Amino acid sequence: MVSLVEVYDQGIVELEKCVQELHNISMNVADRYWDFVNAHEDKGKGWDSKSALQLSVYRRGNHIEIKWTSIKWYGAKGKRTSLRTPITKNPDTFAYHETKLKVHAKDWEFDMVKETELKMQSIRRQAHHVVRGIMSLRNAKQVNRVTPIDGSLSDEPESDGND
């Protein structure tokens, strides 16, 4: 018979696989966005054809961070330096507001930014719920350590010996 703790551990392992898959999907979405941006920037000339947005995706443990950053370039042509400013997202919806992204996006990339952000919002929300599931299973394991239960409980009432 499998113990309850083993079942919790199996659940955690499976949810961690979900986090990994969400990270893989987010990397594919980001790669698609960057392929689009790079293709356009390669055709364009000058700094005006360059995107002023940076999309980054990384994972640390079970945390997936997907964020947009605005980039402003300063200085002479040969000595340009960048200033990166994080764009704030709505903590309740896990999304960046379209108007905030529009301020920084070039016209040629805005449709792709909207499409990419829609997918990334869904990934952020799903990852949030999956990580909450992992935390819940870990908490259930802790409760079981403090107050263990055995598998001898059944639906049948115990006999009082007078049968």
N, C-alpha and C positions, 0 to 999 in steps of 0.2 A: 504494500500500500504506500502511496506517495504522501509525504507529509505536507501539511499546509504551508510550511516555510519553503519547501521545494516548489510548490505551485506558485507562491509569491515570486520566488527567484526566477522561475520560467517566464512569468508575466513581465518582470522587469527586463529580462533579456530580449523578449519579443518587442517591448516598447522601445528599447534602445535601438533595435533594428529599424523601427519606424523613424526614429530621429535621424539615423544614418541615411535612410532613403529620402527623407525630406531634405536633408542637406545635399544629397546628390542631385535631386530635382532642382533645388535652388541654384546650384552651381551651373546646371545646364541652361536654366533660364538666364542667368547672368552672362554666360558665355554667348548665348544668342544675342543678347543686348549688345555686348562688347563687339561681336562680329559685325553687327549692323553699324555701330558707331565708327569702328575702325575702317570699314569699307567706305563710309561717307567721308571721313577725314582724309583718307588717302587720295580721294578725288579732288578735295577742296584745296584752296591755296590761302595761306594766311591764318592768323589766329581767329578770325571771325568764323571760320568754318569748323573750328574745334568745339567739342562739347564742353559745357561748363558744369557738367554733372559727373559724379563718380559713384558707381554702384559697387559696393563691396559685400562679400558674403564670407563669413568664417564660422567655424564651430569650435567650441571649447567645452569638452565633456558632453553634456546633453543640451547645452545652450547653443542655439543657432542665432547669429546676429546678421541681419540683412539691413543695410543702411545706405541712404543716399547722402552725398556730401556735395556742396557747391565748391567750385574751384574758380578762383580769380588769379589771373597772371599779372605780375608787375615787373617793371624793369625794362632795360634796353633789350633789343633783340637777342644778342648773344648771352645775356646774363639774366634771363627771366627767372623769377622765383614764383612759387605758387603759394596761395593762402587758401587753405581748406577750412570750410565752415560747415559744421554738421547742420542738417536740416531736421527740424523737430517733427516727430510723428505723434499722432493721437494715441495715447496709451490705452484708451478704451477699445479702439477699433483696430489697433495694430497696423494702421495705415498712414501713409503720408497724404496730406490733403493735396488734391489736384492743383489748387491755385499756388501752393508753395512750390510744387515742382515746376509749374508753368513759368514762374518768375525766373528760374535758372536754366530751363531747357531751351534749346534752340528750336525754331519752328520745324526744321526738318526731322527732329528726333522726338518731338512731343508725343506723337501717336504711339511710338514704340515705348516711350517712358510710361505712358498710361497702361499699355498692355502688360508691360513687365511688372509694374507696381501692383496691378490687379492680381497677378499670379503670386507675387511675393507676399502680398497681404494674406492670401489664403494659406500659404506655407507658414507664415508667422503665427497665424491663428491655430492651425493644426498642431504645430510644434508646441505651442503654449499648452494645449489640452493634453498632448501626449506626455509632456514633462510633468504636468500635474498628476497624471495617472501614475507615473514612476514614483513621484513623491508620496502619493497615497498608498501605493503598495509597500514602500519602505516604512511608512508610518504603521501600516497594518502589521508588518513583521515585528516592529518594536512593541506594539501592543501585545502580540503573541508571546514575545520574550518575557514581558512583565507578567502576563497572565496567560500561561499556556493552556490550550485546550487539547484534548486528545480526540482521536477519531472514533471513540466508542459511543458517541451520541447517536441515537437512532430515533426513528419516528414511532417505534413500537413502545408502548408503556411497559415499565418494568413490572414484573410479576411480584405480587405481595406474598407469594408462598401459599396462598389459600386456593389454588386452582385444583 
